[in-house]
Amino acid sequence: MTIITRSVLGVALGVAVVSLSGNGLGAQSAADVQKAVDAAYAKYRGLQEGKNADYIPALAKVDPNLFGIAVVTPDGKVYSAGDIKTEVSIQSISKVFTMAQVIQEQGLESVEQRIGVDATGARFNSIIAIEGVRTVVGTGAPEMNPLVNPGAISATSMVTGKTADEVWKKIIGFHNDAAGRPLNVLQDIYKSESDTNQRNQAIGALMLAYGYIKDNWQQAVDLYTRQCSIGVNAKDLAMMAATLAAGGKNPVTGKQVMDAAKVPGVLAVMATAGLYDDSGKWLYHTGLPAKSGVGGGIIAVSPGKFGIAVVSPPLDDAGNSVRAQKAIADISNALGGNPYVAKP
Ligand code: DON
């Protein structure tokens, strides 16, 4: 926070302008942020735990040694270590931005009423979770969420447009705005997942049967598969996280991608369901809304302070990048990123 006193026309007005446009980290200097990033990179670079996802065959071929960390503050400064240029598929991290787009266009209640905002406590592609929750059709409110596959495919189906192409342009457009640059689909990943996504097709059909998807579940599954194949690097992901940290405004382009008032709803779902069945454990240690993808990326958001992303493909049993979880937790704790910690 910067305090500026001004004197206009020689008259001492004693106006104190409190600027909130600093780096968002209070007393932390740029050197402190870079030091925390470098320390985490050095500490976890040699860690050999976890395994690339292989249920999508193309993901097994990605270099497991790829490791990049990026932090972006609301003033648009980027801090990084390792490889922040190589692209991986965004995978489930796209679920955040498609959910955000639906919320932006149709309001917070749209997602709450059609899909729900409750954690399932189950794996991301659990079919038992679909059977275990109350449905839209029939009694009660839905108890799914847009960050597990059934809710995410449903959220994609909610994006409006006359043709699949029109819907896609909106989905990729929102991702581009959050990243601050035009992104592309990684065609090898898209093909590999399209050839092997029978489970998601079953999920899409079930969601239609239960009324979460209104029509054309095949289109929803295809567009969902495409959004999961968007190529991003660690810097893109950190910029997307920072857009959420800065109240929906991309810190570099200055574009207001979503209304600030709607961002807390997005962050709440990330906090409760972003790391799937390990979301509670993650929140317990970091306090940060976050989202993982089986491509190896994780984003996390410290509101008003920073967006952070790590890319490292080897995953743990829950489908979350091992190095990314550890690096983000260390950096955030070093920077006082946990929003539950009271500042004196
Ligand atoms: O639908 C799938 O299985 C993938 N496209 C995305 C899953 C995913 O990223 C789960 N993340 N941890």
Boltz pocket constraint, residues with backbone or C-beta under 6 A from the ligand:
constraints:
  - pocket:
      binder: B
      contacts: [[A, 90], [A, 91], [A, 92], [A, 93], [A, 124], [A, 125], [A, 149], [A, 193], [A, 200], [A, 224], [A, 225], [A, 228], [A, 292], [A, 293], [A, 294], [A, 295], [A, 318], [A, 319], [A, 320]]
      max_distance: 6.0
